[in-house]
Amino acid sequence: MNRVDQVTTVAGRAIDAAVARLADAERTRVPCAPVRDLIGPDDLDAAYRVQAAIGARRVGDGARVVGRKIGLTVGKRPCSGVLYDDMAFIGGDTVPADLVLQPRVGAGIAFVLGKDLADGPLDPEQVREAIAYGVAALEVCGSRIGDWDLSPADAVADNASAGAFVTGPRRVALRDFDPEQVEMSLYVNEISIGGVECAGDPLDAIAVLAQTSREYGTPLRAGEVVLAGAAGPMRPVAPGDVVVAHLSGLGAVKAYIGRRS
């Protein structure tokens, strides 16, 4: 039995109600109330059960898992969401404005795995050996929960606010750049949103993600993308916006936010 099946004490009917609330927000495109009244604000195991149930529906409708994203960190545990093929875009693409509810954009490093992270110690050194390359990435986060009113459990249940991601053209092996030294600058409509150096070593967070994913029975696999988290501020975006990020050593990535028809 996987950890997600056995740890939480939240009743199945509460899980089902949280799934229904978030699914209804997705269907109607109207943000909903938080789900912490159903599963509690801090029960991450219950939240992952909600996330997994919604993901199973998505896969059942034809979506394919292509990776993970690291979101907020609770204690020493980085929370994560699942990336699907219909979230993936390449630099220069238009991200449909109605794809993501309450969209906010940020930038960071996307790592692509060349090996599975399913066995062994899953420490940062093994993570380093498993990564094929890194690329500059934009992340268009979204929340089905109104006004981004998120407790940790709300965020996880809502798939760690995963919405869409855009990867740049330049693929760089880890031997050719230091993730801890990457500096990022973000522009929306040519207006600077700020620039920062990535905080900490993202390989540490990916190692914890790999360990947690294995515990939940969904280990990281070769070919998957891992978004290591946005460096710097997140900025709300609207139809017609043009977003560009520059990451030192990794180049630039650009995306358009498409106007609604």
N, C-alpha and C positions, 0 to 999 in steps of 0.2 A: 504494500500500500504506500503510495506517495505521501509526502508530508502534507501537501495541500488537501488530502483526503482525511487526515486524521487529527490535526492539531486543534483547529478552531472548535469552540463550543457553540457557535452560532447555529441556530436551527436551519434546516434546509429550506423551510418556507420563507425565512428572512432572506436567504441567499437568492431564492427565486424572485422575491419581490424587488430586490435591488437590481437584479438582471432585467426584470420587466421595466423598471423605471428608466434605466439607462437606455435600454433598447427603444423605448417609446420616444425618448428625446432624440435619438438618432433617426428614427422614422419620421417624426414630425418636424425635425430641425428646430425644435424649441427647447432651450436648456431647461433642465429639471432641478428639483431640490436635491441637496446632498443625500447620500445614502447612509450616512453615519447613524441616523435614527434607527436603521434596520440592522446594521452590522457592527456598530460601535465605531468610534473615531480612530482607534489604534490597533484593531485586530487585523493585522496584515494577512494572516492566513485565510480569514474569511474573505478579505478583499481579493486575494488571488483566486479564490474559488469563483467569485463573481467574474473576474477578468477571464478566467479559463472558460467559463460557461458561455460568455459572450463571444470569445474567440472560437469556440467550437461551432457556434452558429455561423460565424463568418466563414470558417473553413468549409462548413457544410454548404454554404452558398457559392463556393468556388474559389475563395481567396487562398493564397499560398503564403506561408510564413517565409519571410526573407531575412529576419534578424530580430534584434532586441534594441531597446533604448534604455539608458540609465536615467532615472529621474531623481527625485529628492532622496536624501540619505536620512534614515531614521536610526539613531544610534550609530552603529558601525555598519549598518546594512543598507546598501544602495537599493532602492526600489526600482522595479523595471517594468517595462511594457513590451508588447510584441509588435513587430513591424510586419506588415503584409505587402504583397506585391502591388496592390493598388495605391499604396502610399508613396511609392518610389518614383522619383523624377531625376532627370539629369540636368546639369547646368544649362541654362538657356530656356528650359521648359516653362510653360505656364501652369501654375498650380491653380486649379479651379477654385474660385472664391467660396463656393458653397460646399466644398469637400470637407472643410473643417469648421466646426462651430467655435465662435469667439476666438479667432486665430491670433496667435502671437508668434513672432519669429525670433530666432536666435541662431547663433553659429557655433560650430565646434568641429571636432575631428570625428570622422567616421572610420572605423577600423574594419577591414574585411578579413575574415579568417581563412587561412589556408589549410588548417587542420581542425579536427574535432577537439572540443574541450569536454570530454566525457569521462576520462579515466585519469588516474594519477593524482598528484597533490593539488593541481589546479592553482598553483602559486604564480606570482607575477612573472617569474622566469619562464614557466611553461606557457603562459599567455603570450609572452614576447615571441617565443619560438613558433607559436600557432598563428600569429598574425602575418598575413601575406603582404599587406600594405595599408597605408592610411591615405585618406583624401579629405580635402576641405568639404564641409557640409553645412547646409542650412537646414534648420528644423522648424517646421511650421506646426507648433503645438496647438491643441484645441481642447476645450472642455465641454462635455455635455452637461456639466453642473453649472448652474447659473452664477454669474459674477465671479467665477473662479473661486468659489467659497469651499475650499478643500481642506479637509483633515488628511493625515497620511493615508487612512483607509479609503477615503473618497478618491484620492489621487490614484491609488493602485487599482481600485475597482474600475475606474475609468481609463484603464490601460496606460497609466502614467502619462496621461494627456497626449498620447501619440496621435499625430494627425497626418503629416506628410513630411518627407525629407527629400533634399535635393543634393546630389553629390557632384563635385567638381571633376574636371577632366584629368587632373594630374595625380597619378598613383605613385606613392613614395614609400619605399621599404623602410622599416624601422632603423636599419643601419644608417640611413641617410638623413634622419631627423630625430630630434629629441622631443617627445610629446610634452615634457614638462617645460620646455622653453618656447613653445609656439605662442606667438602673439597674434591676437585677432582684432580686426576692426570691422565694424558693421555699418552699412549705410542703407537708409530707406529713402528713395527718391533723391539720392545724392546728398542727403543730410546725415551727418555722422551721428550714430547712436552711441558711440563709445568704443574704446579699444582696451583690451586687457591681455595680460599673459595668463595662459591656462593655469589654474590653481591645482597644485598637487600632481601626482602621477596617475593618469587615467588607467594605467595597467593594473594598479592596485584595486580600483573599483571594478574593473573587468574580471579580475580574479575572484572577487567576492560574488559578482554576478554569476560566474561560471560555477562556483560552489553551490550557490543557492539554486540555480537552474537545475543542477544535477539532483539536488535534494527533492525538487518538485517533479522530477521525472522528465524534464524537458531540456537536456543538455545542449550546449551551444555546438553547432555543427559547421564543418567546413563550407565556405561559400556564404555564410551569413554575415550580415552587416551588424556592427555594434556601434550605436551612437553613444559616445562617452559622456554626453551632457553638454549643455550650452555653456560657453565661456562668455561671461559678461551678461549684459542686460537682455531681457526679452522685451520685444516691442509689439504692440498691437498693429495689425496691418488690415488693409481694406482693399476692395477691388480697385485695380488700376495702379497699385503700388509696385515699384521695382526695388528689389532687394539684392544687395551685393555684399559679400563678405570676402575679406582678404586674410589668409592665415599664413604667417611666415613659414617658408619652407614647403608649403603645400599649394600655394597659388590662390586663385580667386574662384568663387562660385557665384552664379547669378540666377535669379528666378523672377518671374513675373507673377503677380497675383491677378488671376483672371477676373474680368468683369462678369457679373451675373447677367444672363440673357433676359 
